[in-house]
Amino acid sequence: MKEMGMGGMTEEQKNEHLRTMQEHMLQIHDLSNQILSEKDQAKKEALKNQQLELMKAHHAQKMQHHRQQKMQEHKK
């Protein structure tokens, strides 16, 4: 798991991180299912916007983590 940037984590931290990722994935997939089944265009668009915001937040979190890793590597 080191190549995934999880080399410095304990097993407990890795599991917690993976559970958080799993929860995020479930939320995204749940919204996808709701979007696909929604017939009302306005409601469908609101669900898509909600999913997009969730994706943006996840992306921002990943970028922050990436920047932190780069800073740690640079200090070595």
C-alpha positions in Angstrom: 0.0 0.0 0.0 3.0 2.3 0.2 2.6 3.3 -3.5 -0.9 4.5 -2.5 0.6 6.9 0.0 -0.4 4.9 3.0 3.0 3.6 3.9 3.3 5.7 7.1 -0.1 4.6 8.5 -0.8 2.0 11.1 -3.2 -0.8 10.1 -5.9 0.9 12.1 -5.4 4.1 10.2 -5.4 2.3 6.9 -8.6 0.6 7.7 -10.2 3.9 8.8 -9.0 5.6 5.6 -10.4 2.8 3.5 -13.7 2.8 5.3 -14.0 6.6 4.7 -13.2 6.0 1.0 -15.8 3.2 0.9 -18.5 5.5 2.4 -17.7 8.1 -0.1 -18.0 5.6 -3.0 -21.3 4.4 -1.6 -22.7 7.9 -1.5 -21.6 8.6 -5.1 -23.2 5.3 -6.3 -26.4 6.0 -4.3 -26.7 9.4 -5.9 -26.0 7.8 -9.3 -28.9 5.4 -8.8 -31.2 8.1 -7.7 -30.2 10.2 -10.7 -30.9 7.4 -13.1 -34.3 6.6 -11.6 -35.5 10.2 -11.2 -38.0 11.3 -13.8 -38.4 14.9 -12.8 -35.8 16.9 -14.6 -35.5 19.5 -11.8 -35.0 16.9 -9.1 -32.6 15.0 -11.4 -30.5 18.2 -11.9 -30.5 18.8 -8.1 -29.2 15.3 -7.5 -26.5 15.7 -10.1 -25.5 19.0 -8.5 -25.3 17.3 -5.1 -23.2 14.5 -6.5 -20.9 17.0 -8.2 -20.3 18.9 -5.0 -19.5 15.6 -3.2 -17.0 14.8 -6.0 -15.4 18.2 -5.8 -15.0 17.9 -2.0 -13.4 14.5 -2.4 -11.1 15.8 -5.1 -10.1 18.8 -3.0 -9.3 16.4 -0.1 -7.2 14.2 -2.4 -5.3 17.3 -3.7 -4.6 18.5 -0.1 -3.3 15.1 0.8 -1.1 15.0 -2.3 0.3 18.5 -1.4 1.1 17.3 2.1 2.9 14.3 0.8 5.0 16.4 -1.6 5.9 18.7 1.3 7.0 15.8 3.5 9.1 14.3 0.6 10.6 17.7 0.0 11.7 18.1 3.7 13.6 14.8 3.5 
